[in-house]
Every structure is written in C-alpha cells, then in structure tokens.
C-alpha cells in the first residue's frame, strides 16, 4: 500500500513539489545566512518526493537535553539575586 501511495503521490504532484523545494534550497545557498535554510529545503524536498512510510522527527526528540543539565540551569537561575535579574532584563519571577 505504501508503494502505491508513493507512486500516485509522485505522479500527481510530488515530483513538482520536491523539485520546487530543491530550487528554493539552491537559492538559499546563495548567501551564507541561507545555508541552514537551504539544507532544510533539501530535506523537505527529499521528504516530499516519497512521503508515505517516512516519519518527520524533530531534532529535539533525537537529542533531548539531559535532566542534569536542566537541573543545573534551574539551580543557576535560582541563585541570581533580584538585582542581577533586573540587569539581565528578565521580567519573570524565579521564586
């Protein structure tokens, strides 16, 4: 069923969508700032050619922040005094 769906998708518009994403990716590579966006466009383009049977996974799910790193950040912010918080421009309460 996945093969039939991918074939129909490719014929009925997937090829145009994939080539469009790749074209936008090439345009993004013209500037240094656009290189990460260009990489993303190529990934999305490859995904749009044959989408059935694939899963889009966020980078956060692949490499989550470890719990001990989160705890260190929380402890750091709790040690800040109100003066330091005001200096950093934070407007929320850390109590």
N, C-alpha and C positions, 0 to 999 in steps of 0.2 A: 504494500500500500504506500509506503514511504517513497519507493521508486516511481510509482505512477504519479504521486503528488508532486515530486520534484520535477519530473518530466513536463507535466502540464504547467507548472509554475514557470519553468524555464522558457517554454514556448510562448506562453501567454503574457509575458512581460518581465520575467525575472532577468532575462539577458539585458534588456534595456535599462532596468534599474541598476543592475550590477555594473554595467559599463558607465552609467551616469555617475555612480559613486566613485568609480576609479578615475573618471575625468576630473571630478571635483578634487580628489586626492592629489592628482598631478598639479592642479592649480595651487593647492595649498602648499606644495613643496617649493613654490617659487620664493617664499620668504622663510626666514629662519623661525619666526614665531609660528608659522603654519605647519611646521614639520610634524608635531604631535597630532594635529588635526588631520593631516594627510595620512598618517599611519592608521588612525581610527577610520578614515574613509575607506581605506583598502580592506580593513577587516569587515566593515559593514557591507562593502561591495561583494566580498567573497561569501559572506553570510547570505546575501540576497540572491545569489545565483541558485543555490540549492538549500533552502531553509529547513525543509522537513527532516527531522531526525537529529537536528542540532539544538543546542541549548546555549543561550547567551548568559554568561556568568560574569558578574561584576568582579572587579579586581579586589574589592573589599571581602567578598566571600572566599576568594582564593588565598589572600594574605591578611587575615584579621590581626588587629593589634592585640598583643598578648595581654592577659589580665594584669600581670605585674607591672607592665608599662602604664596601663590605665591607672592603677593604684598610685604609682609614683607621681603621675600628673595631678591626681586629685590631692595627694599629700602636699605637693608643691604649692598648689593654689590655695590650700587652706592655711599655709604658713605665711602668706602675704598679709601685710598689715593694710588697713584701710587707706593709708597714705600711698602705699605702693600701688594699690588697685586704682586709686584716683589718677596717679601719674601715668599708668598704662592705658587709661581711658576706658576701663571696663565699667559698665554701668549696672552689672547684676550683683546680687548678694551671694557670697560664698559661704555663708554660715551653715 
